[in-house]
Amino acid sequence: MEKVFIEVLNMGLTATWVVFAVLAVRALCHKAPKSLMVGLWALVGMRLVCPFLMESILSLIPSGSIVTPDILLAEQPSIHTGVAMLNSTVNPIISEHLAPGYSVSAAPTSGASANPMQIIAFVAAVLWIAGMAVMFAYSLGSYLWLRHKVKVSLCYRDNIYFCDSIATPFVFGTIKPRIYLPSGMEEKQMECVIAHERSHLKRKDHWWKTIAFFLLSVYWFHPLLWVSYLLFSRDIERACDERVVREMEPEERKGYAEALVACSLQKRMMFACPLAFGEVGVKNRVKSVLNYKKPAFWIVAVTVVAGAVIAVCFLTNPVSGSKVPDQNADAEWEIISRPNTDGNLLDIGIIGGADGPTDVFINTKGEASVGWLRKQYPEYFDLDMSEGLELYVWQLAGNSYSCGLMSGKESREIAEETEGIRTDLWALRSVTVTEMKLILADYDVTRDEVKIIPHHMPHSSYLNVEAAKDPEGYLKRLEEMFWGEED
């Protein structure tokens, strides 16, 4: 259940970028045909229902999997938004407070029986299911209520019925939809309403809106999708308005607008009625009807191109990093994703620090590769070594550390410019201890050429009692962690 929720959460979060793109096009191309706008909202729906999408170098989605199922058992939980600054700010907090064994009263405790991330994911999944149940119950209740109201109705012609118990016309039903009209409607208004509702049926809007409400019920926790549903509902209504009035004379459009005002729907009915004539945004719809002009060709062309760009750039995932190390192809490689607490480089893979997971390839014959690290952290392999290296280490939890490396020369220059306030350290891309040992080994430097500096990140609230009580002992333990005990 938790893994299903995480998958849904990921799909909802990545769909956010599509929603923003559609909103931008909707604002810039507000004079475009509303039928095209409805098509743009379909792109949001595709992102929400497709768990597997192809990868593309043109993708503008920062990350196709922000929260991975591994977070439930990770020793150092983290999210991977694809935005380095956001990762480096949020992940240390997550790693500190949601790591296994964390205690809110003091430092992390060993032997804890429950993983905080598992508890949070379970509670979130239960709430998600409960929310869906409420939405589906509301939908079913609305359906039964409307069915009861139109139970006694009189057939006018074809699938058009008169009903005494309703105040506004609407389409009801999905398989065999009917148009219901309030009894006593004026004939002039009635023809306008029938033309509008038939336009809905020709466009299959009674299907699309049902699907849209189903998706809203699944992703009820996402506020932007509520906004999207409301705007989608307005766009399909205005698309039908445009389809009906584009062949009308000005005087006929005036009559259509009067029918809209007369049949305007109360807001509390907005979700209950499937497709009602005067559903939402009546004021703007009246203005659009009275001032309707055929859109210029260039506006239509720009909107179509924008839709194609959104499809290419937001319905694809970014290309993932290569999974093949730049080493001898005959070597036997395996990927292990859990960090080793004792720092052994020969039998352990690496999971990244605040910037997300990094796969390190370990040769089963006993050789470690730094090829992937060179690609992932090129800045660490281009440092000026002429005046030594400074290794900053900050603790996230009991046995969880992150590291950042700077050249001694660069560090002093920055300190002089900022009057000794090291606010620049938060921008360092953090790595684990094991990764840093691989990087230092690649430099082939001696112990004396690297200065280890314990550091407390401003965005971390971890209280290290040991470091406060015995700074020298804590520094010695860090040095042993990187270099081993002195002979």
Secondary structure, DSSP 8 states (H G I E B T S, - for coil): -HHHHHHHHHHHHHHHHHHHHHHHHHHHTTTS-HHHHHHHHHHHHHHHH-S---EETT---S-S-SS-GGGGT-SS-----S-HHHHHHHHHHHHHHHSTT--TTSS--TT-SS-HHHHHHHHHHHHHHHHHHHHHHHHHHHHHHHHHHTSSEEEEETTEEEETT-SS-EEE-SSS-EEEEETT--HHHHHHHHHHHHHHHHTTHHHHHHHHHHHHHHTTT-HHHHHHHHHHHHHHHHHHHHHHHTTS-HHHHHHHHHHHHHTB--GGGTTTSSEETB-S-HHHHHHHHHT-----HHHHHHHHHHHHHHHHHHSSEE----SS-SS-TTS-EEE--S--TT--SSS-----STT-----EEETTS-B--HHHHHH-GGGGS---TT-EEEEEEEEETTEEEEEEEEHHHHHHHHHHTTT--GGGGGS--B-HHHHHHHHHHHT--GGGEEEEE---TT-----HHHHH-HHHHHHHHHHHHH----
